[in-house]
Structures are given as structure tokens and as C-alpha cells.
């Protein structure tokens, strides 16, 4: 391809103008490159991609993103190749977020970028690893904060990815409390696209976790809350369709008002929260799930303690000027499940 100043310069200028016009035609509520505060380190515009497309591509090409394929979602060391991993979960969140954003005429590039980046900071062994690392660190550990740290500090040999502020905010604020899929924990994203990713995360994990639990023999469809079956449907396809459609319809109805929201209707939110609570009681806290989680937590614990005491043994993925506990946390949290187990065995750590 000819460079920006070569024979193809006029064609690239025209293509760029087409992209900008397409973004300008989005809803007045959509995030836009030309109304953003921009990157912390100014960059020349890409001739073929708008800013949030660039963010998406930078995230997809990171080491942290590639490692998601070997990180656990819920079921640790599953026997089946069809069990959801952190990577497939991320792809599903991206897909749901894009569908909602497109239907609402919002910026699906931003929704997609935040979707692919939201779980980069997850530890090995799922939320169990996150909880144990949080108990070991002086300031705790939260995967959404680690995801932001990865894109801002750890990737690109410590230079970070220089993402747009809206992408970084959406990554940080995607988490929620157990009480409800609508609960707040780190505040509300300033963009509607960021709020879409937060809800898309819940829509994706609830439904694929149900599939995995059924395959594992932990639950049957008829055991799901009757309210959820009646309002959301019995199959994976029906539930996803009901939740996405309800989100689009309910959210769109607020767009003419003073406070546009990304939300579910009250009946659907009630059914979704009932489904979420059921999954905590019957799947996430099932004895077999907790037993596997405890083993994973022990691996995280002994690795963290070893590398905190031996920071010179950390081969990378940490900043040399950071204190040992921070370097150990960055390194261990970045490990895949299998790599963490192999390192614990190779170092002959206890248990």
C-alpha cells in the first residue's frame, strides 16, 4: 500500500473521510473520536481506522489477550474441550456488546474495544485466583483494575497501549457487585458504550455458565428459577435473545429523555438477578467447584509468596522499579492456569 504521502494519498484521504462521516451519522448520544479528549500521547490519525478500531486491534495483538485462551472462566481443568474459557467469554461479550450498540446506533467500535479488553487482568483459576491474590496484596487485587494496569503500564514493554480514555474507562468500570447485574462497584462509565459492555458481560457469563453447568451435570434446565424460564426462555438462544432485545428496547425508550440509560426492564432484571443468585448457590458455590477453586488458590498463593521473596526470578511482565509484591502480583496474575501449575511444580513449592 502506498504511504500517506505517496500516490495513494488522495484515496486514503477519501477513505478516512468516509469513516468519519459514518461515525458522524451515529446517534447524538454515541461516543466519537472527534469529541474525545484523545490519547495521552498524541498520535497521527490512522488512514484506515478510527481511534476505537485502533484500540481494539492493539488489545487483540497483546500477550495478555492471547493468554486468555488458557485461563479458566468457572470450571477449572475441565475434561471437555467445549467448556468456556476466558477467551471465549471475551468473544461472547464482544459479540453481545456490538449487537446492542449497533441496534442503538451507538459506537460499536468502542463497545468492541472495551469488550475485548475488559478481562485482560484476570488471574489463573478464575475468580478464585483473584480472591486469593486480593487477600495477599496490601491494597487488594481486582481484575478490572489489573486490566487497566495492563493496557496502561505493562504491555508494550512498559509503555502501555496509549488507548483512548473512553476505552480505558469502560474497561475499569465493567465490574459489578453480586447484589444485581445492575449494581455499581466502580462507578458508571461516562459513555453508553461502556455501560453496554458492563451489561453484556453479565448476559454472556450467565448464559454460557448455565450451558457449562448443564454439561457438567450440576444442574438441569428444569431446575432454573421458574421466573427466569418464563420470562427469558428455556434455551441458550432464547435467553440471549430475550436479554439483548429487552436491553435494546428498554434503553432506547430512555434516549429522548434527560438521562439516557443502558438498562433492562424491571421484570427482566428481576428474572436475571434470580438466575444469577441461583448460579451462585447451585454452581459457583457447589462443593466440586469450591474444591477445585481451593487447589487453584493454593497455587496462586505459593507462587506469589515465592516471587515476592525472589523478584529477580521474574523473567518479565513486571516493572523493575516496582516493589516486590507488585512485581509478583503482576507476574502471577498474568499466568495461565496450566503455566501456573507447571511453575509451582518446577519450583517444588509446597502442596
Secondary structure, 3 states (H helix, E strand, C coil): CCCCCCCCHHHHHHHHHHHHHHHHCCCCCCCCHHHCCCCCCCCCCCCCCCHHHHHHHHHHCCHHHHHHHHCECCCCCCCCCCCCEHHHHHHHHHHHHHHHHHHCCCCHHHHHHHHHHCCCCCCCCHHHHHHHHHHHCCCCCCHHHHHHHHHHHHCCCCCCCCCCHHHHHHHHCCCCCCCCCCCCCCCCCCCHHHHHHHHHHHHHHHHHHHHHHHHCCCCCHHHCCHHHHHHHCCCHHHHHHHHHHHHHHHHHCCCCCCCCCCCCCHHHHHHHHHHHHHHHHHHHCCHHHHHHHHHHHHHHHHHHHHHHHCHHHCCCCCCCCCCHHHHHHHHHHCCCHHHHHHHHHHCCCCC
